[in-house]
Amino acid sequence: MGGYQVRKGLWGGGSLGYGSLQCNGSGTGGMTAGLEAGWNLNRRLALGVGSSVWTKEMGRLGMRVGSLDLRIRWYPSEMAGGLFFTGALGLGFIRLSDEQAVPTSVTSTGLAFRGGLGYDFRVANGVSVTPFGSGTKVNTYNGGDHMWAEVWQLGLGLTFH
């Protein structure tokens, strides 16, 4: 059931994926998840809010990087089908945990920036399967300490138009 997907009114979706975290000079992979919802301003422009998180557990150690942000989706042309570019700005966090430490976790918050692209493959009226790629950068400051993290992810979402 291919064809043009009508984008008007409310939209929303969820996604799962895999991401590579780059943090203060080192990198590791982990699972990602996200939720987003918003309003289509017209057939080519959508605004919304979203949240995404990258997570990795390594025995007693854990790390999470995520954001809550204002998002924009731009569909460059109807001839491009469901291709879209996305950008976001919001609040980000980096959470480090150690089951044997006191306290067991430390969370730093700061700014988050996000950019990426995806494609809405129509599978039913008002429903698309959405593969995407994105990059998120989180800059935090906690008690004078600066931490940053970059998450590069590939994922698959389900979008409701």
MDTraj code that builds the backbone (N, CA, C; nanometers):
import mdtraj as md
import numpy as np

residues = "MET GLY GLY TYR GLN VAL ARG LYS GLY LEU TRP GLY GLY GLY SER LEU GLY TYR GLY SER LEU GLN CYS ASN GLY SER GLY THR GLY GLY MET THR ALA GLY LEU GLU ALA GLY TRP ASN LEU ASN ARG ARG LEU ALA LEU GLY VAL GLY SER SER VAL TRP THR LYS GLU MET GLY ARG LEU GLY MET ARG VAL GLY SER LEU ASP LEU ARG ILE ARG TRP TYR PRO SER GLU MET ALA GLY GLY LEU PHE PHE THR GLY ALA LEU GLY LEU GLY PHE ILE ARG LEU SER ASP GLU GLN ALA VAL PRO THR SER VAL THR SER THR GLY LEU ALA PHE ARG GLY GLY LEU GLY TYR ASP PHE ARG VAL ALA ASN GLY VAL SER VAL THR PRO PHE GLY SER GLY THR LYS VAL ASN THR TYR ASN GLY GLY ASP HIS MET TRP ALA GLU VAL TRP GLN LEU GLY LEU GLY LEU THR PHE HIS".split()
xyz = np.array([
    [0.0843, -0.1178, 0.0000],
    [0.0000, 0.0000, 0.0000],
    [0.0883, 0.1234, 0.0000],
    [0.1643, 0.1422, -0.1050],
    [0.2514, 0.2590, -0.1149],
    [0.1718, 0.3830, -0.1480],
    [0.2401, 0.4853, -0.1861],
    [0.1728, 0.6072, -0.2257],
    [0.1979, 0.7211, -0.1298],
    [0.1352, 0.8315, -0.1616],
    [0.1533, 0.9549, -0.0875],
    [0.0845, 0.9472, 0.0486],
    [0.1541, 0.9864, 0.1532],
    [0.0979, 0.9888, 0.2880],
    [0.0514, 1.1309, 0.3186],
    [-0.0758, 1.1469, 0.3502],
    [-0.1293, 1.2787, 0.3841],
    [-0.0809, 1.3151, 0.5233],
    [-0.0181, 1.4313, 0.5353],
    [0.0303, 1.4796, 0.6635],
    [-0.0490, 1.6031, 0.7016],
    [-0.1438, 1.5852, 0.7931],
    [-0.2195, 1.6986, 0.8443],
    [-0.2655, 1.6663, 0.9851],
    [-0.2843, 1.7695, 1.0639],
    [-0.3280, 1.7489, 1.2014],
    [-0.2193, 1.6899, 1.2894],
    [-0.2620, 1.6123, 1.3869],
    [-0.1694, 1.5519, 1.4826],
    [-0.0854, 1.4415, 1.4195],
    [0.0341, 1.4246, 1.4690],
    [0.1196, 1.3132, 1.4316],
    [0.1925, 1.2658, 1.5569],
    [0.2403, 1.1440, 1.5552],
    [0.3150, 1.0916, 1.6683],
    [0.3811, 0.9620, 1.6310],
    [0.4688, 0.9158, 1.7178],
    [0.5349, 0.7901, 1.6892],
    [0.6329, 0.7490, 1.7967],
    [0.6837, 0.6284, 1.7798],
    [0.7835, 0.5734, 1.8691],
    [0.8891, 0.5018, 1.7877],
    [1.0060, 0.4819, 1.8459],
    [1.1149, 0.4175, 1.7719],
    [1.2064, 0.3399, 1.8653],
    [1.2756, 0.2445, 1.8068],
    [1.3824, 0.1695, 1.8720],
    [1.5013, 0.1687, 1.7778],
    [1.6215, 0.1594, 1.8328],
    [1.7384, 0.1579, 1.7469],
    [1.8640, 0.1203, 1.8212],
    [1.9751, 0.1408, 1.7535],
    [2.1059, 0.1151, 1.8098],
    [2.1900, 0.2393, 1.7881],
    [2.2635, 0.2782, 1.8907],
    [2.3430, 0.3990, 1.8791],
    [2.4845, 0.3813, 1.9282],
    [2.5724, 0.4608, 1.8721],
    [2.7119, 0.4657, 1.9138],
    [2.7326, 0.5927, 1.9938],
    [2.7780, 0.5787, 2.1165],
    [2.8022, 0.6923, 2.2043],
    [2.9486, 0.7302, 2.1978],
    [2.9755, 0.8583, 2.1745],
    [3.1101, 0.9140, 2.1831],
    [3.1078, 1.0097, 2.3016],
    [3.1928, 0.9854, 2.3996],
    [3.1891, 1.0664, 2.5215],
    [3.3307, 1.0920, 2.5709],
    [3.3685, 1.2173, 2.5765],
    [3.4989, 1.2569, 2.6295],
    [3.6135, 1.1732, 2.5738],
    [3.6070, 1.1415, 2.4440],
    [3.7172, 1.0750, 2.3776],
    [3.7070, 0.9246, 2.3606],
    [3.6042, 0.8608, 2.4159],
    [3.5910, 0.7163, 2.3972],
    [3.4505, 0.6847, 2.3460],
    [3.4314, 0.5628, 2.2940],
    [3.3030, 0.5281, 2.2358],
    [3.2576, 0.3883, 2.2717],
    [3.1247, 0.3671, 2.2686],
    [3.0648, 0.2372, 2.2935],
    [2.9244, 0.2348, 2.2346],
    [2.8698, 0.1182, 2.2113],
    [2.7373, 0.1047, 2.1517],
    [2.6321, 0.0676, 2.2549],
    [2.5067, 0.0988, 2.2251],
    [2.3963, 0.0663, 2.3144],
    [2.2628, 0.0844, 2.2458],
    [2.1573, 0.0501, 2.3152],
    [2.0211, 0.0597, 2.2617],
    [1.9667, 0.2017, 2.2747],
    [1.8773, 0.2385, 2.1815],
    [1.8119, 0.3681, 2.1852],
    [1.6605, 0.3493, 2.1763],
    [1.5879, 0.4459, 2.2290],
    [1.4419, 0.4466, 2.2194],
    [1.3956, 0.5914, 2.2155],
    [1.2805, 0.6151, 2.1540],
    [1.2293, 0.7509, 2.1464],
    [1.0785, 0.7552, 2.1300],
    [1.0214, 0.8669, 2.1718],
    [0.8804, 0.8990, 2.1531],
    [0.8717, 1.0426, 2.1061],
    [0.7769, 1.0717, 2.0166],
    [0.7578, 1.2084, 1.9710],
    [0.6144, 1.2278, 1.9260],
    [0.5685, 1.3523, 1.9361],
    [0.4330, 1.3866, 1.8925],
    [0.4296, 1.5347, 1.8580],
    [0.3373, 1.5709, 1.7702],
    [0.3281, 1.7114, 1.7331],
    [0.2123, 1.7388, 1.6402],
    [0.2275, 1.8484, 1.5673],
    [0.1241, 1.8990, 1.4794],
    [0.1851, 1.9291, 1.3428],
    [0.1195, 1.8857, 1.2373],
    [0.1624, 1.9194, 1.1011],
    [0.1120, 2.0589, 1.0682],
    [0.2028, 2.1517, 1.0461],
    [0.1642, 2.2888, 1.0114],
    [0.1111, 2.2961, 0.8690],
    [0.1718, 2.2153, 0.7810],
    [0.1246, 2.1998, 0.6434],
    [0.1792, 2.0661, 0.5931],
    [0.1696, 2.0388, 0.4640],
    [0.2111, 1.9076, 0.4133],
    [0.3616, 1.8868, 0.4155],
    [0.4384, 1.9952, 0.4348],
    [0.5850, 1.9821, 0.4319],
    [0.6542, 2.0182, 0.5620],
    [0.5816, 2.0668, 0.6622],
    [0.6448, 2.1130, 0.7854],
    [0.5653, 2.0664, 0.9072],
    [0.6370, 2.0036, 1.0021],
    [0.5746, 1.9537, 1.1246],
    [0.6573, 1.9967, 1.2452],
    [0.5891, 2.0391, 1.3508],
    [0.6536, 2.0743, 1.4771],
    [0.6086, 1.9760, 1.5833],
    [0.6955, 1.9504, 1.6810],
    [0.6571, 1.8587, 1.7870],
    [0.7545, 1.8615, 1.9026],
    [0.7269, 1.7755, 1.9986],
    [0.8156, 1.7534, 2.1120],
    [0.8536, 1.6066, 2.1107],
    [0.9710, 1.5788, 2.1612],
    [1.0161, 1.4403, 2.1621],
    [1.1144, 1.4141, 2.2732],
    [1.1322, 1.2882, 2.2999],
    [1.2284, 1.2438, 2.3985],
    [1.3000, 1.1227, 2.3422],
    [1.4294, 1.1174, 2.3599],
    [1.5061, 1.0011, 2.3166],
    [1.6100, 0.9688, 2.4227],
    [1.6465, 0.8415, 2.4299],
    [1.7453, 0.7990, 2.5288],
    [1.8325, 0.6885, 2.4699],
    [1.9605, 0.6947, 2.5021],
    [2.0577, 0.5909, 2.4709],
    [2.0952, 0.5291, 2.6040],
    [2.1062, 0.3963, 2.6112],
    [2.1382, 0.3326, 2.7382],
    [2.2338, 0.2157, 2.7205],
    [2.3175, 0.1954, 2.8218],
    [2.4113, 0.0823, 2.8212],
    [2.4382, 0.0422, 2.9661],
    [2.4221, -0.0867, 2.9930],
    [2.4562, -0.1438, 3.1233],
    [2.5810, -0.2288, 3.1045],
    [2.6791, -0.2116, 3.1940],
    [2.8062, -0.2848, 3.1851],
    [2.8364, -0.3425, 3.3232],
    [2.7656, -0.4501, 3.3581],
    [2.7829, -0.5058, 3.4922],
    [2.7240, -0.4118, 3.5946],
    [2.8049, -0.3715, 3.6905],
    [2.7540, -0.2803, 3.7939],
    [2.7477, -0.1352, 3.7464],
    [2.8091, -0.1054, 3.6305],
    [2.8134, 0.0309, 3.5775],
    [2.7038, 0.0510, 3.4734],
    [2.6528, 0.1716, 3.4669],
    [2.5522, 0.2042, 3.3664],
    [2.5666, 0.3474, 3.3204],
    [2.5146, 0.3736, 3.2016],
    [2.5185, 0.5088, 3.1479],
    [2.3941, 0.5313, 3.0633],
    [2.3370, 0.6510, 3.0772],
    [2.2234, 0.6914, 2.9955],
    [2.2470, 0.8340, 2.9475],
    [2.2141, 0.8561, 2.8221],
    [2.2214, 0.9897, 2.7637],
    [2.0891, 1.0131, 2.6933],
    [2.0277, 1.1265, 2.7187],
    [1.8983, 1.1502, 2.6559],
    [1.8641, 1.2969, 2.6462],
    [1.7451, 1.3219, 2.5901],
    [1.7002, 1.4594, 2.5735],
    [1.5483, 1.4664, 2.5715],
    [1.4990, 1.5830, 2.6051],
    [1.3599, 1.6218, 2.5881],
    [1.3671, 1.7514, 2.5092],
    [1.3075, 1.7530, 2.3876],
    [1.3347, 1.8657, 2.3000],
    [1.2170, 1.9047, 2.2126],
    [1.2278, 2.0234, 2.1571],
    [1.1343, 2.0754, 2.0575],
    [1.1898, 2.0360, 1.9218],
    [1.1064, 1.9691, 1.8385],
    [1.1540, 1.9139, 1.7116],
    [1.0803, 1.9731, 1.5932],
    [1.1505, 1.9747, 1.4814],
    [1.0917, 2.0177, 1.3551],
    [1.1244, 1.9115, 1.2501],
    [1.0252, 1.8798, 1.1677],
    [1.0454, 1.7901, 1.0528],
    [1.0124, 1.8688, 0.9277],
    [1.1025, 1.8608, 0.8308],
    [1.0816, 1.9293, 0.7033],
    [1.0881, 1.8269, 0.5919],
    [0.9795, 1.8166, 0.5158],
    [0.9709, 1.7300, 0.3984],
    [0.9993, 1.8191, 0.2778],
    [1.1157, 1.8043, 0.2119],
    [1.1577, 1.9014, 0.1107],
    [1.0666, 1.9111, -0.0116],
    [1.0017, 1.8023, -0.0527],
    [0.9109, 1.8115, -0.1664],
    [0.8225, 1.6878, -0.1701],
    [0.7089, 1.7020, -0.2318],
    [0.6201, 1.5869, -0.2472],
    [0.6801, 1.4852, -0.3434],
    [0.7651, 1.5300, -0.4357],
    [0.8312, 1.4376, -0.5279],
    [0.9312, 1.3484, -0.4553],
    [0.9806, 1.3923, -0.3396],
    [1.0739, 1.3120, -0.2601],
    [1.0006, 1.2105, -0.1738],
    [0.8690, 1.2024, -0.1841],
    [0.7915, 1.1067, -0.1057],
    [0.7971, 1.1391, 0.0415],
    [0.8323, 1.0402, 0.1227],
    [0.8342, 1.0580, 0.2672],
    [0.9669, 1.1013, 0.3242],
    [1.0625, 1.1440, 0.2401],
    [1.1922, 1.1893, 0.2894],
    [1.1747, 1.3143, 0.3745],
    [1.2390, 1.3150, 0.4926],
    [1.2352, 1.4337, 0.5767],
    [1.3701, 1.4551, 0.6445],
    [1.3927, 1.5811, 0.6818],
    [1.5068, 1.6215, 0.7624],
    [1.4509, 1.6688, 0.8953],
    [1.5241, 1.6453, 1.0018],
    [1.4748, 1.6829, 1.1330],
    [1.5837, 1.7536, 1.2126],
    [1.5407, 1.8415, 1.2993],
    [1.6311, 1.9116, 1.3891],
    [1.5610, 1.9350, 1.5212],
    [1.6387, 1.9531, 1.6280],
    [1.5788, 1.9724, 1.7598],
    [1.6737, 2.0486, 1.8513],
    [1.6139, 2.1129, 1.9498],
    [1.6871, 2.1846, 2.0538],
    [1.6114, 2.1637, 2.1834],
    [1.6841, 2.1301, 2.2913],
    [1.6144, 2.1083, 2.4177],
    [1.7078, 2.0828, 2.5334],
    [1.6543, 2.0146, 2.6330],
    [1.7254, 1.9818, 2.7554],
    [1.7807, 1.8407, 2.7433],
    [1.9093, 1.8241, 2.7730],
    [1.9721, 1.6929, 2.7670],
    [2.0265, 1.6520, 2.9019],
    [2.0533, 1.5237, 2.9162],
    [2.1112, 1.4747, 3.0405],
    [2.2119, 1.3628, 3.0129],
    [2.3058, 1.3499, 3.1045],
    [2.4004, 1.2393, 3.1066],
    [2.3940, 1.1823, 3.2483],
    [2.3641, 1.0534, 3.2589],
    [2.3519, 0.9885, 3.3897],
    [2.4515, 0.8724, 3.3971],
    [2.5393, 0.8774, 3.4954],
    [2.6375, 0.7726, 3.5204],
    [2.5979, 0.7018, 3.6494],
    [2.6025, 0.5685, 3.6502],
    [2.5649, 0.4956, 3.7710],
    [2.6664, 0.3861, 3.8013],
    [2.6817, 0.3598, 3.9303],
    [2.7684, 0.2534, 3.9811],
    [2.6997, 0.1976, 4.1051],
    [2.6565, 0.0717, 4.0988],
    [2.5813, 0.0104, 4.2088],
    [2.6586, 0.0091, 4.3398],
    [2.7915, 0.0140, 4.3353],
    [2.8716, 0.0052, 4.4570],
    [2.9210, 0.1411, 4.5065],
    [2.8845, 0.2472, 4.4380],
    [2.9301, 0.3805, 4.4785],
    [2.8261, 0.4481, 4.5676],
    [2.8688, 0.5513, 4.6363],
    [2.7780, 0.6343, 4.7152],
    [2.8031, 0.7777, 4.6742],
    [2.7083, 0.8489, 4.6155],
    [2.5760, 0.8001, 4.5750],
    [2.5881, 0.7034, 4.4568],
    [2.4809, 0.6297, 4.4292],
    [2.4859, 0.5275, 4.3245],
    [2.4802, 0.5855, 4.1845],
    [2.4390, 0.7127, 4.1719],
    [2.4351, 0.7733, 4.0382],
    [2.4550, 0.9239, 4.0459],
    [2.5001, 0.9789, 3.9326],
    [2.5183, 1.1227, 3.9162],
    [2.4560, 1.1598, 3.7826],
    [2.3728, 1.2640, 3.7834],
    [2.3089, 1.3115, 3.6611],
    [2.3447, 1.4568, 3.6376],
    [2.3907, 1.4867, 3.5172],
    [2.4199, 1.6240, 3.4764],
    [2.3228, 1.6622, 3.3663],
    [2.2769, 1.7871, 3.3682],
    [2.1843, 1.8348, 3.2653],
    [2.2439, 1.9541, 3.1922],
    [2.1951, 1.9753, 3.0725],
    [2.2420, 2.0871, 2.9914],
    [2.1667, 2.0926, 2.8602],
    [2.2272, 2.1543, 2.7610],
    [2.1641, 2.1693, 2.6296],
    [2.1812, 2.0445, 2.5439],
    [2.0800, 2.0194, 2.4617],
    [2.0865, 1.9090, 2.3656],
    [2.0516, 1.9620, 2.2274],
    [2.1269, 1.9190, 2.1273],
    [2.1041, 1.9529, 1.9870],
    [2.0892, 1.8220, 1.9105],
    [1.9980, 1.8183, 1.8134],
    [1.9731, 1.6947, 1.7387],
    [1.9513, 1.7276, 1.5922],
    [2.0019, 1.6412, 1.5050],
    [1.9790, 1.6545, 1.3614],
    [1.9748, 1.5169, 1.2979],
    [1.9008, 1.5049, 1.1894],
    [1.8952, 1.3753, 1.1238],
    [1.8061, 1.3755, 1.0019],
    [1.7816, 1.2548, 0.9514],
    [1.6925, 1.2383, 0.8372],
    [1.6241, 1.1034, 0.8476],
    [1.5139, 1.0915, 0.7769],
    [1.4393, 0.9671, 0.7772],
    [1.3499, 0.9587, 0.6555],
    [1.2725, 0.8505, 0.6495],
    [1.1807, 0.8325, 0.5380],
    [1.0565, 0.7621, 0.5894],
    [0.9387, 0.8214, 0.5643],
    [0.8109, 0.7615, 0.6010],
    [0.7649, 0.6702, 0.4880],
    [0.7699, 0.5385, 0.5098],
    [0.7161, 0.4410, 0.4141],
    [0.5728, 0.4101, 0.4547],
    [0.4807, 0.4514, 0.3723],
    [0.3401, 0.4300, 0.4027],
    [0.3092, 0.2802, 0.4017],
    [0.2463, 0.2302, 0.5105],
    [0.2056, 0.0898, 0.5179],
    [0.0544, 0.0759, 0.5324],
    [-0.0128, 0.1834, 0.5704],
    [-0.1586, 0.1864, 0.5818],
    [-0.2006, 0.3325, 0.5839],
    [-0.3278, 0.3576, 0.5699],
    [-0.3776, 0.4939, 0.5749],
    [-0.3451, 0.5549, 0.7120],
    [-0.2630, 0.6587, 0.7130],
    [-0.2261, 0.7253, 0.8372],
    [-0.1145, 0.6587, 0.9153],
    [-0.0489, 0.5564, 0.8596],
    [0.0567, 0.4840, 0.9316],
    [0.1770, 0.4659, 0.8396],
    [0.2962, 0.4954, 0.8925],
    [0.4209, 0.4756, 0.8177],
    [0.5232, 0.4039, 0.9039],
    [0.6030, 0.3197, 0.8401],
    [0.7243, 0.2661, 0.9015],
    [0.8347, 0.3641, 0.8645],
    [0.9121, 0.4068, 0.9657],
    [1.0052, 0.5172, 0.9459],
    [1.1477, 0.4805, 0.9867],
    [1.2319, 0.4367, 0.8927],
    [1.3739, 0.4226, 0.9244],
    [1.4385, 0.5618, 0.9317],
    [1.5359, 0.5766, 1.0201],
    [1.5971, 0.7085, 1.0373],
    [1.7408, 0.6951, 1.0848],
    [1.8138, 0.8026, 1.0698],
    [1.9474, 0.8177, 1.1257],
    [1.9552, 0.9552, 1.1892],
    [2.0199, 0.9650, 1.3034],
    [2.0292, 1.0954, 1.3689],
    [2.1550, 1.1050, 1.4530],
    [2.1879, 1.2265, 1.4855],
    [2.2982, 1.2551, 1.5757],
    [2.2513, 1.3529, 1.6810],
    [2.2870, 1.3287, 1.8058],
    [2.2490, 1.4162, 1.9167],
    [2.3747, 1.4515, 1.9945],
    [2.3879, 1.5783, 2.0289],
    [2.4987, 1.6216, 2.1141],
    [2.4404, 1.6824, 2.2411],
    [2.4919, 1.6371, 2.3552],
    [2.4492, 1.6867, 2.4855],
    [2.5704, 1.7484, 2.5539],
    [2.5564, 1.8733, 2.5982],
    [2.6606, 1.9434, 2.6745],
    [2.6064, 1.9707, 2.8137],
    [2.6754, 1.9233, 2.9178],
    [2.6273, 1.9433, 3.0544],
    [2.7349, 2.0060, 3.1415],
    [2.6885, 2.0686, 3.2467],
    [2.7759, 2.1257, 3.3487],
    [2.7197, 2.0876, 3.4846],
    [2.8045, 2.0292, 3.5711],
    [2.7610, 1.9871, 3.7035],
    [2.8692, 2.0255, 3.8031],
    [2.8421, 2.1239, 3.8854],
    [2.9395, 2.1651, 3.9861],
    [3.0720, 2.2087, 3.9272],
    [3.0688, 2.2739, 3.8121],
    [3.1906, 2.3182, 3.7475],
    [3.2526, 2.2160, 3.6536],
    [3.2005, 2.0923, 3.6545],
    [3.2502, 1.9887, 3.5639],
    [3.1708, 1.9913, 3.4341],
    [3.2429, 1.9899, 3.3235],
    [3.1792, 1.9887, 3.1915],
    [3.1876, 1.8477, 3.1349],
    [3.0734, 1.7931, 3.0931],
    [3.0703, 1.6651, 3.0234],
    [2.9945, 1.6847, 2.8934],
    [3.0322, 1.6095, 2.7929],
    [2.9591, 1.6113, 2.6672],
    [2.9492, 1.4690, 2.6157],
    [2.8464, 1.4457, 2.5377],
    [2.8271, 1.3148, 2.4760],
    [2.7629, 1.3347, 2.3402],
    [2.8008, 1.2510, 2.2453],
    [2.7376, 1.2481, 2.1132],
    [2.6837, 1.1082, 2.0902],
    [2.5584, 1.0989, 2.0473],
    [2.4977, 0.9706, 2.0149],
    [2.4625, 0.9714, 1.8665],
    [2.5185, 0.8765, 1.7923],
    [2.4870, 0.8582, 1.6510],
    [2.4048, 0.7313, 1.6421],
    [2.2820, 0.7418, 1.5917],
    [2.1944, 0.6249, 1.5942],
    [2.1274, 0.5967, 1.4620],
    [2.0952, 0.4689, 1.4427],
    [2.0112, 0.4210, 1.3346],
    [1.8945, 0.3500, 1.4003],
    [1.7735, 0.3761, 1.3510],
    [1.6585, 0.3155, 1.4141],
    [1.5427, 0.2971, 1.3196],
    [1.4377, 0.2384, 1.3741],
    [1.3157, 0.2136, 1.3005],
    [1.1990, 0.2569, 1.3879],
    [1.1134, 0.3403, 1.3301],
    [0.9999, 0.3913, 1.4049],
    [0.8686, 0.3599, 1.3381],
    [0.7631, 0.3840, 1.4111],
    [0.6268, 0.3742, 1.3603],
    [0.5664, 0.5124, 1.3788],
    [0.5232, 0.5744, 1.2676],
    [0.4701, 0.7104, 1.2713],
    [0.3220, 0.7078, 1.2337],
    [0.2429, 0.7793, 1.3123],
    [0.1003, 0.7928, 1.2874],
    [0.0732, 0.9359, 1.2421],
    [0.0121, 0.9503, 1.1253],
    [-0.0119, 1.0837, 1.0676],
    [-0.1586, 1.1214, 1.0850],
])
top = md.Topology()
chain = top.add_chain()
for i, resn in enumerate(residues, 1):
    res = top.add_residue(resn, chain, resSeq=i)
    for name in ("N", "CA", "C"):
        top.add_atom(name, md.element.get_by_symbol(name[0]), res)
traj = md.Trajectory(xyz[None], top)
